[in-house]
Amino acid sequence: MLLKTIIVVLFIAVLISLFSGLNFLVKDLGNSKRRLLVALGTRITLAALLLGTIGYGLYSGQLGSAAPWDRKLHPESAKVIPQSAPPAPSAQPE
């Protein structure tokens, strides 16, 4: 549960950084380029932390798939399409 909370907090922080950068781009009259680049760097760092946290959760098994189309969860409903064998070479002389 702690991992999911960290992921939600990081996602909200990315959104806040995104909208602060938009605010600097549109309304800021001061040194907007510098502040915009700082907001971009912050957003990239937070996004990398978010992806790393999700990757750690998947690797450690704390996060997983609950999708109905996941074959590991519902093997009885997964249809296996048999592959046809390639045609046999003809034995006719040339």
C-alpha positions as CSV (number, residue, x, y, z in Angstrom):
1,M,0.0,0.0,0.0
2,L,2.9,2.3,0.7
3,L,4.3,1.8,-2.8
4,K,0.9,2.8,-4.4
5,T,0.8,5.9,-2.2
6,I,4.3,6.9,-3.3
7,I,3.2,6.4,-7.0
8,V,0.1,8.6,-6.6
9,V,2.1,11.3,-4.8
10,L,4.8,11.3,-7.5
11,F,2.1,11.5,-10.2
12,I,0.4,14.5,-8.5
13,A,3.8,16.1,-8.2
14,V,4.4,15.6,-12.0
15,L,1.1,17.2,-12.7
16,I,1.8,20.2,-10.4
17,S,5.2,20.7,-12.1
18,L,3.5,20.5,-15.5
19,F,1.0,23.2,-14.7
20,S,3.6,25.4,-13.0
21,G,5.6,25.2,-16.2
22,L,2.5,26.2,-18.2
23,N,2.0,29.1,-15.8
24,F,5.6,30.3,-16.3
25,L,5.2,30.0,-20.1
26,V,2.0,31.9,-20.3
27,K,1.9,34.5,-17.5
28,D,5.4,35.0,-16.2
29,L,6.9,38.4,-17.0
30,G,10.3,37.9,-15.3
31,N,13.0,35.4,-16.3
32,S,10.5,32.9,-17.7
33,K,13.0,30.8,-19.7
34,R,15.0,30.0,-16.6
35,R,12.0,29.2,-14.5
36,L,10.5,27.1,-17.3
37,L,13.7,25.1,-17.6
38,V,13.8,24.5,-13.9
39,A,10.2,23.3,-14.0
40,L,11.1,21.0,-17.0
41,G,14.1,19.5,-15.1
42,T,11.9,19.0,-12.1
43,R,9.2,17.3,-14.2
44,I,11.8,15.0,-15.9
45,T,13.3,14.0,-12.5
46,L,9.9,13.3,-11.0
47,A,8.8,11.3,-14.1
48,A,12.0,9.2,-13.9
49,L,11.4,8.6,-10.2
50,L,7.8,7.6,-11.0
51,L,8.9,5.1,-13.7
52,G,11.6,3.7,-11.5
53,T,9.1,3.2,-8.7
54,I,6.6,1.5,-11.0
55,G,9.5,-0.7,-12.3
56,Y,10.5,-1.6,-8.8
57,G,6.9,-2.5,-7.9
58,L,6.6,-4.7,-11.0
59,Y,10.0,-6.4,-10.4
60,S,9.3,-7.0,-6.7
61,G,5.8,-8.3,-7.3
62,Q,4.0,-5.6,-5.3
63,L,2.3,-4.4,-8.4
64,G,0.7,-6.7,-11.0
65,S,-1.9,-7.0,-13.7
66,A,-5.6,-7.5,-12.9
67,A,-6.7,-7.2,-16.5
68,P,-9.3,-9.6,-17.7
69,W,-7.3,-10.4,-20.9
70,D,-4.2,-11.4,-18.9
71,R,-3.4,-15.0,-19.8
72,K,-1.7,-15.7,-16.5
73,L,-4.8,-14.8,-14.6
74,H,-7.4,-16.6,-16.8
75,P,-5.6,-19.4,-18.7
76,E,-9.0,-21.2,-19.3
77,S,-10.3,-18.4,-21.4
78,A,-7.2,-17.9,-23.5
79,K,-7.7,-19.4,-26.9
80,V,-4.7,-21.0,-28.5
81,I,-4.8,-20.9,-32.3
82,P,-3.1,-24.0,-33.7
83,Q,-0.6,-23.4,-36.4
84,S,-1.0,-25.3,-39.6
85,A,2.0,-27.4,-40.7
86,P,3.8,-26.2,-43.9
87,P,2.9,-28.1,-47.0
88,A,5.1,-31.2,-47.6
89,P,7.4,-30.9,-50.6
90,S,6.2,-32.9,-53.6
91,A,8.1,-36.0,-54.5
92,Q,7.6,-35.6,-58.3
93,P,10.8,-35.9,-60.4
94,E,11.7,-32.9,-62.5
